Each structure stands twice: as C-alpha cells, then as structure tokens.
C-alpha cells in the first residue's frame, strides 16, 4: 500500500496520521534510549563497541520527524483557508 502525500489526504486522515506518527516517535525515542543504555552496559562489561545499531534507530526517528513536519504544515495551511 502506497502512502498518499499529505496534500492528497483529508483533514481527518492528516490528524489521524499526525497522532500515529507522534506515538511512533515517542516509542522510537524510548527504544533508542534503551538501546543506548544496553550498548553502554555491554561496552562496560565486555569491552565490545556495538554502536552500529544506534544510527539505524536514529534514522527512523529522523524520517518520522520529517513526515510529521510535512503533515503539520499541511494542517496549518488547511486551517488558514
């Protein structure tokens, strides 16, 4: 299923998508913090530097943040009209 562009969505769809993305971002932030804590613990216990997984989790946060900005801009434009 291909996601519609924010300009093609109804205001209800935009609000629902905004809520979903905000929830997703909150969950990803919590998971990123947990991942960072686990990486530090593993580093301290075994001396392994396993920071490779952390950039991938940050990439998902950036992608979702950008999509949230687009949706918020579209909502703001529609509320002005």
matplotlib code that plots the C-alpha trace (Angstrom):
import matplotlib.pyplot as plt

x = [0.0, 1.4, 1.0, -0.7, 1.0, -0.2, -1.7, -3.9, -5.3, -8.4, -8.1, -9.3, -6.7, -4.0, -5.0, -5.0, -1.6, -0.2, -1.3, 0.1, 3.5, 3.7, 3.1, 5.6, 8.3, 7.7, 8.2, 11.3, 12.8, 12.2, 13.7, 16.7, 17.4, 17.1, 19.4, 22.0, 21.8, 22.3, 25.2, 26.9, 26.3, 27.7, 30.7, 31.4, 31.1, 32.7, 34.5, 32.6, 31.8, 28.4, 27.3, 26.3, 22.7, 22.2, 22.5, 19.8, 17.4, 18.2, 17.4, 13.9, 13.4, 14.6, 12.4, 9.3, 10.1, 10.3, 7.0, 5.4, 6.6, 5.1, 1.7, 1.7, 2.5, -0.4, -2.8, -1.7, -2.3, -5.7, -6.7, -5.8, -8.0]
y = [0.0, 3.3, 6.2, 9.3, 12.7, 15.0, 17.3, 14.5, 13.5, 14.8, 16.7, 13.7, 11.5, 14.1, 14.3, 10.5, 10.2, 13.0, 11.2, 7.9, 9.4, 11.2, 7.9, 6.2, 8.9, 8.6, 4.8, 5.1, 7.6, 5.3, 2.4, 4.5, 5.4, 1.7, 0.7, 3.3, 2.0, -1.5, -0.5, 1.2, -1.8, -4.2, -1.9, -1.7, -5.4, -7.0, -4.1, -4.5, -1.4, -2.2, 1.3, 0.1, -0.4, 3.1, 5.1, 2.9, 3.7, 7.4, 7.2, 6.0, 9.0, 11.5, 10.0, 10.1, 13.6, 14.9, 13.3, 14.8, 18.2, 17.8, 16.8, 19.6, 22.1, 20.8, 21.0, 24.6, 25.5, 24.0, 25.7, 29.1, 28.5]
z = [0.0, -1.0, 1.4, 0.0, 0.0, 2.8, 0.2, -1.0, 2.4, 4.1, 7.3, 9.3, 7.7, 8.4, 12.1, 12.4, 10.7, 12.9, 16.1, 14.8, 13.9, 17.3, 19.1, 16.8, 17.5, 21.3, 21.1, 19.0, 21.4, 24.3, 22.3, 21.3, 24.9, 26.0, 23.1, 24.2, 27.8, 26.6, 24.4, 27.4, 29.6, 27.0, 26.5, 30.2, 30.8, 27.7, 26.1, 22.8, 21.0, 19.4, 18.3, 14.9, 15.7, 17.2, 13.9, 12.3, 15.2, 14.8, 11.0, 11.7, 14.1, 11.5, 8.8, 11.1, 12.3, 8.7, 7.8, 10.9, 9.9, 6.5, 8.0, 10.5, 7.7, 5.6, 8.6, 9.2, 5.6, 5.6, 8.8, 7.3, 4.3]

ax = plt.figure().add_subplot(projection="3d")
ax.plot(x, y, z, "-o")
ax.set_aspect("equal")
plt.show()
